[in-house]
Amino acid sequence: MILSSGTKKPKIHSSAYVAAGATISGDVEIGPGCAILHGAVLVAEGAPLRVGAETVVMENAVVKASGGSVIAFPCTIGKHCIVGPHAYVVGATIGNGCFIASGASIFNGATLGDDSGVALGAIVHVGTRIAKGASVPMQHIAHGDPATIYPPDRAAEVHAKMNFYSDVFNQEPGADVRARAAESYTRFLRKMHAQDSRLDDHRTDKPAPRRSLSTDEPPATQSADVGGVVDAMMLELAELEHRRQEALKKQKGSK
């Protein structure tokens, strides 16, 4: 499902694959050769969301950008990345060539350097910076700039170092901070999504026409509209890439 949010509409490159069961909403740009699979949700709420070329967002992953009048958290996923099933990425900057495993969570203001990884169930907390080529082990917690890695049994220690509700929701600490955060966030979301509209002119159940694998340049981005919208599984993508490489080799050999 493709949605406009206010005046903002998604921009999806015509060579990208978007599954019929995915949801793309607002100021979202998806680059060439990407694959957005069933159940994935990519939403821009008051700040832009950008996905680089040949990146995969797998089933039921959530990728969000958010921004109000006080705090803004744009979200950028670099090129050649994989965001695994049920991963959660919000307001973060992800470098090129990163791998975010199933169930991992990366929070507002966090940065992953190029070629870094976040393993199964791991957490990269608010404002944390992961160095280029580094990794966060399974179910561990990364916090700080530069990041310190904590095992799960030290979660309380990490929490004590944070000002989560202040940094994310702009709410001062107090006994009722959770209720105040919920109240302000629901108010923000109601306003943000009040004018959402499905782009029904671009149905999500029809594949884009096939283009020749020998084409040197991909088609131009279709501004604010859905280009190719079809389902794509990982094996199918690998096969397409193999065919493309073989076609390029034949092209070079014929010159």
Summary of the structure (lengths in Angstrom):
residues: 255
radius of gyration: 19.4
end to end distance: 43.7
largest distance: 72.5
contacts: 853
relative contact order: 0.15
helix: 21%
strand: 27%
